[in-house]
Amino acid sequence: MTSDIHITPLRDWLPVPVVPLVIAGPCSAESESQVMETAADLARTPGVGVFRAGIWKPRTRPGSFEGVGTRGLKWLCKAREETGLLLTVEVANPGHVREALDHGIDLLWIGARTVVNPFAVQEIGEAIGNPDIPVMIKNPLNPDLKTWVGAIERLNRMGFHKLIAIHRGFSFFNRSIYRNAPMWEIPIELKRLCPTLPVLVDPSHICGNRELIPATIQKALDLEMNGLMIEVHPHPSKALTDKNQQVTPDQLKIILGSLIIRNESGPPEFENKLEALRSEIDKLDVELLEILARRMNIVEEIGEYKKANGITILQIRRWNQLIRERIENGINLGLSRDFIMRLLQAVHEEGIQRQLDVMNRNGDAS
């Protein structure tokens, strides 16, 4: 999958510090006093340039707090007048867009539930109309890079070049300490496909627990993500939505103040040493691919032998034995159990497909 997305660099249009860009504010705008108190505290927090607040909340079940609606936009505008912070809100339909733009909201964002619907993304883009309005696009709920890229491409082809992606983690069936699994390989692949596209990280939705947020933010910056969208509430225990994942303004100051901002490159002696190590990795990768190719050749030979003797492809006892032995060997070599398992599953899946191809060759099927 490749992308022809063309993005205007942040530094060319966003009048706030962008390394890293920090967007902060409550999950939901609950009252004028809550909005004003939070905005005032964030305006005094170094690094924060944009104030966020949920106005229309997409709740799964009716009857829960679904946001204060349009009247909350007036509170945000007052906060901007008093603090100078730019404003951003989530929009899920053309009506939201019109209300937000009528109140002069600076940036709009499309949430995870909306991104999956190309008709909704198209309608929102058409409702915005002016391609100079910046738009942020959160990843879909499910770990589907194509859907995420598709929404970004759709807006880009409509003329929107001031785009930002927001990584908020993915719903996944595996048990995890995270509310939404970070699956860093997906935003990293997005950055590879679209190297000029800024990618922010939403640690609040990834973690679901404020205790996990500092380490998640540090990892995000170490992976060269471009900034943060983080939920901040003056009294999280009283929040009407997502109270466990919001931090106080004082906690945010501590988190941001303790971050280690690393350089993308170093002095010549560092680069020379790095290049030498990378050259060793390149050689090992070639050897690794050659070994995998030889392994697959043997797998195909096994497939031919099974086909000739009417034997099924999957031998579950053999697979279980292989997993136990390889995991033990790998752990003894300093590899993690999860990595070994993912690697074995990928190799096994390819092996199964190779043997299926053998079984069905010349129109035969077993």
C-alpha positions as CSV (number, residue, x, y, z in Angstrom):
1,M,0.0,0.0,0.0
2,T,1.4,3.4,-1.0
3,S,0.0,6.9,-0.6
4,D,0.1,10.1,-2.6
5,I,-0.9,12.3,0.3
6,H,0.5,15.8,0.2
7,I,0.7,17.7,3.5
8,T,1.6,21.2,4.4
9,P,4.2,21.2,7.2
10,L,2.9,22.2,10.6
11,R,5.5,24.9,11.0
12,D,4.0,26.7,7.9
13,W,0.5,27.1,9.3
14,L,0.3,26.4,13.0
15,P,1.2,29.5,15.1
16,V,2.2,27.5,18.2
17,P,5.4,25.5,19.2
18,V,5.3,22.2,17.3
19,V,8.1,20.1,18.8
20,P,6.3,18.4,20.3
21,L,2.8,19.9,19.7
22,V,0.7,19.5,22.8
23,I,-3.1,19.6,22.6
24,A,-4.8,19.4,26.1
25,G,-8.1,19.8,27.8
26,P,-11.0,18.0,29.3
27,C,-12.6,14.9,27.8
28,S,-15.9,16.8,27.9
29,A,-16.8,20.4,28.4
30,E,-19.1,20.2,31.5
31,S,-19.6,23.8,32.6
32,E,-18.3,27.2,31.9
33,S,-16.4,27.3,35.1
34,Q,-14.7,23.9,34.4
35,V,-13.7,25.1,30.9
36,M,-12.3,28.4,32.1
37,E,-10.4,26.9,35.0
38,T,-8.8,24.2,32.9
39,A,-7.9,26.6,30.1
40,A,-6.3,29.1,32.5
41,D,-4.2,26.4,34.0
42,L,-3.1,25.0,30.6
43,A,-2.2,28.5,29.3
44,R,0.4,28.6,32.0
45,T,1.7,25.2,31.1
46,P,4.8,25.4,28.9
47,G,4.3,23.6,25.6
48,V,0.5,23.6,25.4
49,G,-0.7,25.5,22.4
50,V,-4.2,24.1,21.7
51,F,-7.2,23.6,24.0
52,R,-9.4,20.6,23.3
53,A,-12.8,19.7,24.8
54,G,-15.6,17.3,23.8
55,I,-18.8,19.1,22.9
56,W,-20.8,16.3,21.3
57,K,-19.9,13.0,22.9
58,P,-20.4,9.8,20.9
59,R,-21.5,7.5,23.8
60,T,-22.3,3.8,23.2
61,R,-25.4,3.7,25.3
62,P,-28.1,6.4,25.3
63,G,-28.8,8.1,28.6
64,S,-25.1,8.6,29.5
65,F,-23.6,12.1,29.3
66,E,-23.5,13.0,25.6
67,G,-22.0,16.5,25.9
68,V,-23.4,19.9,26.5
69,G,-23.8,20.7,22.8
70,T,-23.6,24.1,21.1
71,R,-23.6,26.1,24.3
72,G,-20.3,24.7,25.2
73,L,-18.8,26.3,22.1
74,K,-19.4,29.7,23.7
75,W,-17.4,28.7,26.7
76,L,-14.5,27.6,24.5
77,C,-14.6,31.0,22.7
78,K,-14.4,32.8,26.0
79,A,-11.5,30.6,27.0
80,R,-9.6,31.5,23.8
81,E,-10.3,35.2,24.4
82,E,-8.8,35.1,27.8
83,T,-5.9,32.7,27.2
84,G,-4.9,32.9,23.5
85,L,-5.0,29.1,23.2
86,L,-6.3,27.7,19.9
87,L,-9.4,25.6,20.0
88,T,-10.3,22.1,18.7
89,V,-13.4,20.0,19.0
90,E,-14.6,16.7,17.5
91,V,-17.2,16.8,14.8
92,A,-19.2,13.8,13.6
93,N,-21.7,15.3,11.1
94,P,-22.2,18.4,8.9
95,G,-24.3,20.0,11.7
96,H,-21.4,19.8,14.1
97,V,-19.2,21.3,11.5
98,R,-21.4,24.3,10.9
99,E,-21.8,25.0,14.6
100,A,-18.0,24.7,15.2
101,L,-17.1,26.9,12.2
102,D,-19.8,29.5,13.1
103,H,-18.0,29.8,16.5
104,G,-14.6,30.1,14.9
105,I,-13.1,26.8,16.1
106,D,-9.5,26.7,14.8
107,L,-9.0,22.9,14.2
108,L,-11.6,20.1,13.8
109,W,-11.0,16.5,14.5
110,I,-12.8,13.4,13.2
111,G,-13.2,10.7,15.8
112,A,-12.5,6.9,15.7
113,R,-16.2,6.0,15.2
114,T,-16.6,8.4,12.3
115,V,-13.4,7.6,10.4
116,V,-14.7,4.1,9.5
117,N,-17.6,5.6,7.4
118,P,-16.4,7.0,4.1
119,F,-19.7,8.7,3.5
120,A,-19.5,10.5,6.8
121,V,-15.9,11.6,6.1
122,Q,-17.0,12.9,2.7
123,E,-19.9,14.8,4.1
124,I,-17.8,16.4,6.8
125,G,-15.2,17.5,4.2
126,E,-17.9,19.0,2.1
127,A,-19.5,20.7,5.1
128,I,-16.1,22.2,6.0
129,G,-15.7,23.5,2.5
130,N,-12.7,25.7,3.2
131,P,-9.5,23.5,2.8
132,D,-7.6,26.0,4.9
133,I,-9.4,24.6,8.0
134,P,-7.0,22.1,9.6
135,V,-8.5,18.6,10.2
136,M,-7.2,15.9,12.5
137,I,-8.1,12.3,11.9
138,K,-8.1,9.7,14.7
139,N,-7.4,6.1,13.8
140,P,-10.4,3.7,13.5
141,L,-11.4,1.6,16.5
142,N,-10.1,-1.6,14.8
143,P,-6.4,-2.0,13.8
144,D,-7.0,-1.2,10.1
145,L,-4.4,1.0,8.6
146,K,-6.1,1.0,5.2
147,T,-9.3,2.6,6.7
148,W,-7.1,5.2,8.5
149,V,-5.2,6.1,5.4
150,G,-8.4,6.0,3.3
151,A,-10.0,8.8,5.4
152,I,-6.8,10.9,5.2
153,E,-6.6,10.4,1.5
154,R,-10.2,11.3,1.0
155,L,-9.8,14.6,2.7
156,N,-6.5,15.3,1.0
157,R,-8.0,14.7,-2.5
158,M,-10.7,17.2,-1.5
159,G,-8.0,19.8,-1.1
160,F,-7.2,19.6,2.6
161,H,-3.5,19.8,3.1
162,K,-3.4,20.9,6.7
163,L,-4.0,17.4,8.1
164,I,-2.8,15.6,11.3
165,A,-3.3,12.0,12.2
166,I,-4.0,11.1,15.9
167,H,-3.1,7.7,17.2
168,R,-5.5,6.7,20.0
169,G,-4.9,3.0,20.1
170,F,-7.0,0.1,18.9
171,S,-9.7,-2.2,20.3
172,F,-8.3,-5.7,20.4
173,F,-9.5,-9.0,21.8
174,N,-6.2,-9.7,23.7
175,R,-6.1,-8.9,27.4
176,S,-3.9,-5.9,28.0
177,I,-3.0,-3.3,30.6
178,Y,-4.1,-0.7,28.0
179,R,-7.7,0.5,27.3
180,N,-6.8,0.4,23.6
181,A,-3.7,-1.5,22.5
182,P,-1.0,1.0,21.2
183,M,0.1,-1.4,18.4
184,W,2.9,1.1,17.6
185,E,3.7,-0.7,14.3
186,I,0.6,0.8,12.8
187,P,1.4,4.5,13.3
188,I,5.0,3.8,12.4
189,E,3.9,2.3,9.1
190,L,1.6,5.3,8.6
191,K,4.6,7.6,9.0
192,R,6.6,5.5,6.5
193,L,3.8,5.7,4.0
194,C,3.2,9.4,4.6
195,P,6.5,10.9,5.8
196,T,5.2,14.5,5.8
197,L,2.0,13.7,7.8
198,P,2.3,14.7,11.5
199,V,1.2,11.9,13.8
200,L,0.1,12.9,17.4
201,V,-0.5,10.4,20.2
202,D,-3.6,10.3,22.4
203,P,-2.2,8.6,25.6
204,S,-5.4,9.1,27.4
205,H,-7.4,6.7,25.2
206,I,-4.5,4.3,24.8
207,C,-4.0,4.0,28.5
208,G,-7.4,4.4,30.1
209,N,-5.4,4.8,33.3
210,R,-3.5,8.0,34.2
211,E,-0.8,6.0,35.9
212,L,0.4,4.6,32.5
213,I,0.4,7.9,30.7
214,P,3.9,9.2,31.4
215,A,5.7,6.1,30.1
216,T,3.4,6.0,27.1
217,I,4.1,9.6,26.2
218,Q,7.9,9.0,26.5
219,K,7.7,6.0,24.3
220,A,5.7,8.0,21.7
221,L,8.3,10.7,21.5
222,D,11.1,8.1,21.4
223,L,9.3,6.7,18.3
224,E,9.4,10.1,16.7
225,M,5.7,10.9,17.1
226,N,5.1,14.6,16.6
227,G,3.0,15.5,19.6
228,L,0.2,14.7,22.1
229,M,-3.5,15.1,22.5
230,I,-4.1,14.5,26.2
231,E,-7.1,14.8,28.5
232,V,-6.8,17.2,31.4
233,H,-9.5,18.0,34.0
234,P,-9.1,20.1,37.2
235,H,-10.9,17.5,39.2
236,P,-10.7,14.1,37.4
237,S,-12.6,12.2,40.1
238,K,-15.7,14.4,39.4
239,A,-15.4,14.2,35.6
240,L,-18.6,13.2,33.8
241,T,-16.7,11.1,31.2
242,D,-13.5,9.0,31.3
243,K,-12.5,10.1,34.8
244,N,-9.7,7.4,35.1
245,Q,-7.7,8.6,32.1
246,Q,-7.6,12.3,32.8
247,V,-4.8,14.1,34.6
248,T,-4.8,17.4,36.5
249,P,-3.1,20.5,35.0
250,D,-0.4,20.1,37.7
251,Q,0.2,16.5,36.8
252,L,0.5,17.5,33.2
253,K,3.2,20.0,34.1
254,I,5.1,17.3,35.9
255,I,4.7,14.9,33.0
256,L,5.8,17.4,30.3
257,G,8.7,18.7,32.5
258,S,10.1,15.2,32.9
259,L,10.1,14.2,29.3
260,I,13.4,13.4,27.6
261,I,13.4,15.0,24.1
262,R,15.9,13.1,22.0
263,N,17.6,14.2,18.8
264,E,17.0,12.6,15.5
265,S,20.7,12.6,14.6
266,G,24.1,13.0,16.4
267,P,27.6,14.2,15.8
268,P,29.8,12.6,13.0
269,E,31.4,10.0,15.2
270,F,27.9,8.8,16.4
271,E,26.6,8.6,12.8
272,N,29.7,6.6,11.7
273,K,29.3,4.1,14.5
274,L,25.5,3.9,13.8
275,E,26.1,3.3,10.1
276,A,28.6,0.5,10.9
277,L,26.0,-1.2,13.2
278,R,23.3,-0.8,10.6
279,S,25.6,-2.4,8.0
280,E,25.8,-5.5,10.3
281,I,22.1,-5.6,10.6
282,D,21.7,-5.4,6.8
283,K,24.0,-8.4,6.4
284,L,22.1,-10.4,9.1
285,D,18.8,-9.5,7.4
286,V,20.0,-11.0,4.1
287,E,21.0,-14.2,5.9
288,L,17.7,-14.3,7.7
289,L,15.7,-14.0,4.5
290,E,17.9,-16.7,2.9
291,I,17.2,-19.0,5.8
292,L,13.5,-18.4,5.6
293,A,13.5,-19.1,1.9
294,R,15.3,-22.4,2.5
295,R,12.8,-23.2,5.2
296,M,9.9,-22.6,2.9
297,N,11.4,-24.8,0.2
298,I,11.5,-27.7,2.7
299,V,7.9,-26.9,3.7
300,E,6.8,-27.2,0.1
301,E,8.7,-30.5,-0.1
302,I,6.8,-31.7,3.0
303,G,3.6,-30.6,1.3
304,E,4.3,-32.7,-1.7
305,Y,5.0,-35.7,0.5
306,K,1.8,-35.2,2.4
307,K,-0.2,-34.8,-0.8
308,A,1.3,-38.0,-2.2
309,N,0.3,-39.9,1.0
310,G,-3.1,-38.3,1.6
311,I,-2.0,-36.6,4.9
312,T,-3.6,-33.5,6.3
313,I,-1.6,-30.2,6.3
314,L,-2.1,-29.2,9.9
315,Q,-0.4,-31.5,12.4
316,I,-1.5,-30.0,15.7
317,R,0.7,-32.1,18.0
318,R,3.8,-31.2,15.9
319,W,2.8,-27.5,16.0
320,N,2.4,-27.6,19.8
321,Q,5.7,-29.3,20.2
322,L,7.4,-26.8,17.9
323,I,6.0,-23.9,19.9
324,R,7.2,-25.2,23.2
325,E,10.7,-26.0,22.0
326,R,11.2,-22.8,20.0
327,I,9.9,-20.6,22.8
328,E,12.3,-22.3,25.3
329,N,15.2,-21.9,22.9
330,G,14.4,-18.3,22.1
331,I,14.1,-17.3,25.7
332,N,17.5,-18.9,26.4
333,L,18.8,-16.7,23.7
334,G,17.4,-13.5,25.3
335,L,14.3,-13.2,23.1
336,S,10.9,-12.4,24.5
337,R,8.1,-15.0,24.6
338,D,5.7,-12.6,22.8
339,F,8.2,-11.9,20.0
340,I,8.9,-15.6,19.4
341,M,5.2,-16.4,19.3
342,R,4.5,-13.7,16.8
343,L,7.4,-14.8,14.6
344,L,6.4,-18.4,14.8
345,Q,2.8,-17.6,13.9
346,A,3.8,-15.6,10.9
347,V,6.2,-18.3,9.6
348,H,3.6,-21.0,10.3
349,E,0.9,-19.1,8.4
350,E,3.2,-18.8,5.4
351,G,4.0,-22.4,5.6
352,I,0.4,-23.4,5.7
353,Q,-0.3,-21.3,2.6
354,R,2.7,-22.9,0.8
355,Q,1.3,-26.4,1.5
356,L,-2.2,-25.4,0.5
357,D,-0.8,-24.2,-2.8
358,V,1.0,-27.6,-3.2
359,M,-2.2,-29.5,-2.4
360,N,-4.2,-27.6,-4.9
361,R,-1.6,-27.5,-7.7
362,N,-2.9,-28.9,-11.0
363,G,-6.5,-28.5,-9.8
364,D,-6.1,-31.2,-7.2
365,A,-7.5,-30.7,-3.7
366,S,-7.1,-32.7,-0.6
